[in-house]
Amino acid sequence: MRKAASLILLAALTAGCGSLHPKRYFQIRTIGADEPAVPRVDRRILVEPAAVDPPYDDIRILYRVTPYELKYYPYEFWLDRPGRQIATAMAEFLTKMKVCPVVTQDRMKGVPDVVLRSRLHALEEIDGADIWEGRLAMDLEFVDAKSGAAVASWSFDRKEKMFKHEVGVLPAVIARILDEELRKAVWELARALEKK
Protein backbone atom coordinates (compact mmCIF):
# COMPACT_ATOMS: atom_id res chain seq x y z
CA MET A 1 0.00 0.00 0.00
CA ARG A 2 2.80 2.35 0.93
CA LYS A 3 4.58 1.59 -2.37
CA ALA A 4 1.41 2.32 -4.37
CA ALA A 5 0.88 5.61 -2.54
CA SER A 6 4.52 6.58 -3.26
CA LEU A 7 4.06 5.82 -6.95
CA ILE A 8 0.86 7.89 -7.11
CA LEU A 9 2.58 10.79 -5.35
CA LEU A 10 5.56 10.55 -7.73
CA ALA A 11 3.23 10.51 -10.75
CA ALA A 12 1.35 13.55 -9.44
CA LEU A 13 4.58 15.46 -8.85
CA THR A 14 5.89 14.56 -12.30
CA ALA A 15 2.63 15.65 -13.94
CA GLY A 16 2.74 18.90 -12.00
CA CYS A 17 6.30 19.60 -13.14
CA GLY A 18 5.25 19.23 -16.76
CA SER A 19 2.81 22.11 -16.42
CA LEU A 20 5.66 24.46 -15.46
CA HIS A 21 6.94 24.29 -19.03
CA PRO A 22 4.10 24.80 -21.52
CA LYS A 23 4.88 23.90 -25.10
CA ARG A 24 5.42 26.81 -27.48
CA TYR A 25 4.91 26.63 -31.25
CA PHE A 26 6.44 28.95 -33.83
CA GLN A 27 5.65 29.69 -37.45
CA ILE A 28 7.78 31.10 -40.26
CA ARG A 29 5.80 33.80 -42.08
CA THR A 30 6.86 36.13 -44.85
CA ILE A 31 7.61 39.72 -43.97
CA GLY A 32 7.01 40.86 -47.56
CA ALA A 33 8.61 44.28 -47.26
CA ASP A 34 7.81 46.63 -50.15
CA GLU A 35 11.45 47.61 -50.62
CA PRO A 36 13.48 46.76 -52.52
CA ALA A 37 11.18 46.12 -55.43
CA VAL A 38 10.84 42.72 -57.11
CA PRO A 39 10.29 42.11 -60.80
CA ARG A 40 7.02 40.83 -62.20
CA VAL A 41 7.12 37.44 -63.90
CA ASP A 42 4.32 36.48 -66.27
CA ARG A 43 4.29 32.81 -65.25
CA ARG A 44 2.13 30.61 -63.03
CA ILE A 45 4.31 29.23 -60.24
CA LEU A 46 3.84 26.05 -58.24
CA VAL A 47 5.78 26.03 -54.94
CA GLU A 48 6.63 22.50 -53.85
CA PRO A 49 7.42 21.57 -50.24
CA ALA A 50 11.14 21.91 -49.58
CA ALA A 51 13.24 18.77 -49.36
CA VAL A 52 14.98 18.88 -45.98
CA ASP A 53 18.35 17.55 -44.88
CA PRO A 54 18.39 15.54 -41.69
CA PRO A 55 18.47 16.47 -38.79
CA TYR A 56 16.39 19.54 -39.71
CA ASP A 57 13.33 17.59 -40.87
CA ASP A 58 11.78 17.74 -37.41
CA ILE A 59 9.24 19.97 -35.70
CA ARG A 60 11.61 20.34 -32.75
CA ILE A 61 13.63 23.56 -32.97
CA LEU A 62 17.29 22.83 -33.32
CA TYR A 63 20.12 24.87 -31.85
CA ARG A 64 23.85 24.47 -31.50
CA VAL A 65 26.31 25.69 -28.92
CA THR A 66 29.41 24.49 -30.80
CA PRO A 67 30.02 23.61 -34.47
CA TYR A 68 30.02 19.93 -33.44
CA GLU A 69 27.00 19.59 -31.17
CA LEU A 70 23.33 19.88 -32.11
CA LYS A 71 20.52 20.05 -29.55
CA TYR A 72 16.74 20.33 -29.68
CA TYR A 73 14.67 22.58 -27.44
CA PRO A 74 12.45 20.41 -25.21
CA TYR A 75 9.39 22.72 -25.19
CA GLU A 76 9.73 24.84 -28.35
CA PHE A 77 8.51 23.49 -31.68
CA TRP A 78 7.82 24.54 -35.26
CA LEU A 79 4.10 24.65 -36.00
CA ASP A 80 4.62 22.29 -38.95
CA ARG A 81 7.52 20.44 -40.54
CA PRO A 82 10.12 22.90 -41.85
CA GLY A 83 9.77 21.82 -45.49
CA ARG A 84 6.08 22.72 -45.55
CA GLN A 85 6.51 25.91 -43.51
CA ILE A 86 9.28 27.20 -45.78
CA ALA A 87 7.20 26.43 -48.90
CA THR A 88 4.17 28.22 -47.45
CA ALA A 89 6.29 31.26 -46.54
CA MET A 90 7.73 31.36 -50.09
CA ALA A 91 4.25 31.07 -51.63
CA GLU A 92 3.02 33.87 -49.34
CA PHE A 93 5.95 36.06 -50.38
CA LEU A 94 5.36 35.51 -54.12
CA THR A 95 1.64 36.25 -53.67
CA LYS A 96 2.05 39.27 -51.40
CA MET A 97 4.71 40.80 -53.65
CA LYS A 98 2.55 40.12 -56.77
CA VAL A 99 5.51 38.48 -58.49
CA CYS A 100 3.29 36.46 -60.82
CA PRO A 101 -0.40 36.10 -61.70
CA VAL A 102 -0.86 32.70 -60.01
CA VAL A 103 0.98 31.11 -57.09
CA THR A 104 -0.14 27.75 -55.77
CA GLN A 105 1.09 24.91 -53.61
CA ASP A 106 -1.46 22.49 -55.05
CA ARG A 107 -0.68 20.63 -58.28
CA MET A 108 -4.38 20.02 -58.77
CA LYS A 109 -5.11 23.75 -59.14
CA GLY A 110 -4.28 24.37 -62.78
CA VAL A 111 -1.16 23.70 -64.79
CA PRO A 112 1.88 25.72 -63.68
CA ASP A 113 4.47 27.19 -66.03
CA VAL A 114 7.27 27.09 -63.47
CA VAL A 115 7.88 24.93 -60.41
CA LEU A 116 9.86 26.29 -57.46
CA ARG A 117 11.82 23.44 -55.91
CA SER A 118 14.02 23.88 -52.89
CA ARG A 119 16.29 22.05 -50.52
CA LEU A 120 16.71 23.12 -46.93
CA HIS A 121 20.25 22.42 -45.68
CA ALA A 122 20.12 24.24 -42.33
CA LEU A 123 17.50 25.91 -40.15
CA GLU A 124 18.95 26.54 -36.73
CA GLU A 125 19.78 28.83 -33.88
CA ILE A 126 23.47 29.29 -33.06
CA ASP A 127 24.05 30.18 -29.43
CA GLY A 128 27.44 31.80 -28.93
CA ALA A 129 28.78 33.13 -25.65
CA ASP A 130 27.87 36.72 -26.57
CA ILE A 131 25.97 36.53 -29.87
CA TRP A 132 23.03 34.40 -30.90
CA GLU A 133 22.33 33.95 -34.61
CA GLY A 134 19.68 32.44 -36.82
CA ARG A 135 20.99 30.40 -39.75
CA LEU A 136 19.20 29.41 -42.94
CA ALA A 137 20.88 27.55 -45.81
CA MET A 138 18.96 26.58 -48.95
CA ASP A 139 19.10 25.81 -52.65
CA LEU A 140 16.25 27.28 -54.73
CA GLU A 141 15.54 26.19 -58.28
CA PHE A 142 12.91 27.36 -60.75
CA VAL A 143 12.14 24.56 -63.21
CA ASP A 144 10.12 24.62 -66.44
CA ALA A 145 6.97 22.62 -65.61
CA LYS A 146 6.72 21.00 -69.07
CA SER A 147 10.32 20.14 -69.89
CA GLY A 148 11.73 19.83 -66.38
CA ALA A 149 14.70 21.97 -67.41
CA ALA A 150 16.21 24.34 -64.88
CA VAL A 151 15.36 27.97 -65.65
CA ALA A 152 17.13 29.72 -62.76
CA SER A 153 18.68 28.79 -59.43
CA TRP A 154 19.91 30.48 -56.27
CA SER A 155 21.81 29.11 -53.26
CA PHE A 156 22.65 30.72 -49.95
CA ASP A 157 23.91 30.01 -46.45
CA ARG A 158 23.30 32.99 -44.16
CA LYS A 159 23.53 33.80 -40.49
CA GLU A 160 21.85 36.85 -38.96
CA LYS A 161 22.29 38.19 -35.46
CA MET A 162 19.34 37.77 -33.10
CA PHE A 163 18.67 40.99 -31.19
CA LYS A 164 17.63 39.01 -28.10
CA HIS A 165 18.78 35.69 -26.63
CA GLU A 166 15.35 34.06 -26.90
CA VAL A 167 14.13 31.32 -29.23
CA GLY A 168 10.98 33.37 -29.99
CA VAL A 169 13.13 35.77 -32.05
CA LEU A 170 14.36 33.00 -34.37
CA PRO A 171 11.29 32.79 -36.70
CA ALA A 172 11.48 36.52 -37.55
CA VAL A 173 15.21 36.28 -38.29
CA ILE A 174 14.65 33.25 -40.51
CA ALA A 175 11.75 35.01 -42.29
CA ARG A 176 13.93 38.06 -43.01
CA ILE A 177 16.70 35.90 -44.48
CA LEU A 178 14.21 33.90 -46.57
CA ASP A 179 12.51 37.03 -47.92
CA GLU A 180 15.80 38.69 -48.88
CA GLU A 181 17.18 35.59 -50.58
CA LEU A 182 13.92 34.72 -52.35
CA ARG A 183 13.88 38.29 -53.69
CA LYS A 184 17.33 37.66 -55.23
CA ALA A 185 16.13 34.34 -56.66
CA VAL A 186 13.14 36.06 -58.31
CA TRP A 187 15.54 38.53 -59.97
CA GLU A 188 17.54 35.53 -61.27
CA LEU A 189 14.33 34.03 -62.67
CA ALA A 190 13.31 37.32 -64.34
CA ARG A 191 16.74 37.71 -65.96
CA ALA A 192 16.71 34.11 -67.20
CA LEU A 193 13.24 34.50 -68.72
CA GLU A 194 14.25 37.73 -70.47
CA LYS A 195 17.00 35.85 -72.30
CA LYS A 196 14.54 33.31 -73.71
Secondary structure as the mmCIF struct_conf table of DSSP 4:
data_model
#
loop_
_struct_conf.conf_type_id
_struct_conf.id
_struct_conf.beg_label_comp_id
_struct_conf.beg_label_asym_id
_struct_conf.beg_label_seq_id
_struct_conf.end_label_comp_id
_struct_conf.end_label_asym_id
_struct_conf.end_label_seq_id
HELX_RH_AL_P HELX_RH_AL_P1 ARG A 2 GLY A 18
TURN_TY1_P TURN_TY1_P1 SER A 19 LEU A 20
BEND BEND1 HIS A 21 HIS A 21
STRN STRN1 ARG A 24 PHE A 26
BEND BEND2 ASP A 34 ASP A 34
BEND BEND3 PRO A 36 PRO A 36
BEND BEND4 ARG A 43 ARG A 43
STRN STRN2 ARG A 44 VAL A 47
HELX_LH_PP_P HELX_LH_PP_P1 GLU A 48 ALA A 50
STRN STRN3 ALA A 51 VAL A 52
TURN_TY1_P TURN_TY1_P2 PRO A 54 PRO A 55
BEND BEND5 TYR A 56 ILE A 59
STRN STRN4 ARG A 60 THR A 66
TURN_TY1_P TURN_TY1_P3 PRO A 67 TYR A 68
STRN STRN5 GLU A 69 TRP A 78
BEND BEND6 LEU A 79 ASP A 80
HELX_RH_AL_P HELX_RH_AL_P2 PRO A 82 LYS A 96
TURN_TY1_P TURN_TY1_P4 MET A 97 LYS A 98
BEND BEND7 CYS A 100 PRO A 101
STRN STRN6 VAL A 102 THR A 104
BEND BEND8 GLN A 105 GLN A 105
TURN_TY1_P TURN_TY1_P5 ARG A 107 MET A 108
BEND BEND9 LYS A 109 GLY A 110
BEND BEND10 ASP A 113 ASP A 113
STRN STRN7 VAL A 114 ASP A 127
BEND BEND11 ALA A 129 ASP A 130
STRN STRN8 TRP A 132 ASP A 144
TURN_TY1_P TURN_TY1_P6 ALA A 145 SER A 147
STRN STRN9 ALA A 150 LYS A 161
BEND BEND12 PHE A 163 GLU A 166
HELX_RH_3T_P HELX_RH_3T_P1 VAL A 167 VAL A 169
HELX_RH_AL_P HELX_RH_AL_P3 LEU A 170 LYS A 195
#
